[in-house]
Amino acid sequence: MIFSMLKKILVVILVTFLLNLFACSGSVTDIENENSIFYQIPGCQNNVLAKSAIDDSCFNYTFNQILIVDFCVSANCCPDSNRFDLSDKISNDTLFVAVTDTAVQLCHCICDYKIHFEKYNLPLNSYLFYCSYNDEILYAFRVIRKPYY
């Protein structure tokens, strides 16, 4: 009797394990950090925001086969490189990018940093690029693929 019960429990555990092993890990429209490149351009880029004041934005993109976005983030001035955690996720036609400052309290001066982002193998021709920085909305722009001729 006990042996039969243990056998049933082991079968249930094995089936549960196999179902979890072969279960889908996500849909095509819910891809996280796949085919993405992020990096912070080293050093303080104070002239980036001054140049972009004419355009009233520090958000620039090109979207052909690859989506390439450069955008600015203001943070304290030290360290001046490798200070941000960057991640992205796609859901339907929205590309969520999260920037987190890993050195919020180190200095009492402000510097403008430029972030470079590339996303490959995007199936749609238009996305809402939604960027948050330390849980605040930094950018929300529609990016549209340019047709290639």
N, C-alpha and C positions, 0 to 999 in steps of 0.2 A: 504494500500500500504506500509506504513512504517512498520507496524507489520509484513507483509510478508517478507520484506527485512531483518529485524532484525532476524526473524526466520531462514532465509537462512544463515545468518552470524553465528548464534549460531550453526547451524548444521555443517558448515564448520569448526568452531573452535573445536567442539566436535569430528568430524572425524579426524582432525589433531592430537588432543590430544590422541585419541585411537590408531592411527597408530604409534605415537611415543612411546606410552606405550608398545605396543606389538612388536615393531621392534626388530630385532636381535641386540644384544649388541656387537658382534664380532664373528669372526670365531674361529674354534678350534685351528688354528695355530697362533692366535693373542691373547694371554692370558697375562695379566699384573698382576704381584705380586700375582698370585694365586698359592697356595701350595709352597711358598718360605719361607725360614728362613734366615735372615741375622743377623750377629752381629759382632761387633768389639771386639777382645780379648783385655781386658783392659791392659793398661800400655804400655810403650815403649818396643818394641821387637827388639832392635838393634842386638841381636844375631841371629835373624831369617835370616836377609840378609847375615850375615857372614857365617852361616851354608849353605845357599843355593848358595853361590858363587861357590862352588864346582860343583853344578848342573847347574850353570849359569842361574838360575831362582828361583823365589820365588813363583812359581805357582805349586800347587800340587792338584791332584784330584783323586777321586775314583768314578766310575760310574757303579753301579750294578742296583739294583732297584731304588736307590736314587742317584742323582748326588751331590757329596760333593766336594766343592772347597775351598781351603785355598790359599789366595794370600796376597801380601804385598802392602802397600801404604805408601809413605813417606810424612810427613806433619810436621808442626811445633809442638813443644813438649807440648803445653798446650791448652786445657785440654787434659789429656791422656786417656780419655774414653768417649764414647757416643758423638763423634764429627762428625760423618759422616752420611749423608742422603744416603740411599741405595735403589735402585729400580731395577726391572728387567722386561723384556718383551721378548716374543718369537715371532719370525716371520719366518715362514717356518722352516729351519733347523738352524737358528741363535738365540742364546740366548744372548740378550743384557743386560748387567749389567752396571748400572751407579752409580758411587761413587762421592758424592759431599762433599767437606770439608766445614763444617759450622763455622769453626774458623780459617780462613786463616791468619788473621793479628794479632793474639793475642801474639805470641812470636817470637823471632828471633833465635830459635834453631830448629834443625831438628831431628825427631824421626821416626822410622820405625814402622808401625802398621800392625797387621795381621787381615784380614777380613775372617770370616767363612761364607760360603754360602751353603745352601742346597736347592735342587729343587726336588719336588716329582711329581709323575705321568707324567713323560715324555714319550710320545708315540714312539719317534724315538730312534734309537740306536747310533746316531752320531749327534753332534751339534757343530757349531762354537761358542765357548765361546768368546764373544767380550765385553771387559770391558773398559769403559771410566772413566777417573778421571778428574774432573774439565774440561771437554770438550777436553781432550787429550786421545789418545788411550794408554791404559796401558797394556792390554793383548789381544791377538787374537790367540787362540789355538783351535784346533779341539779336542773335548773330545769324546771318543768312549766307549760305554757300553761294559763291559766285560761279556762274556756269563757265565751263571750260570750252573753248572753241578750238 
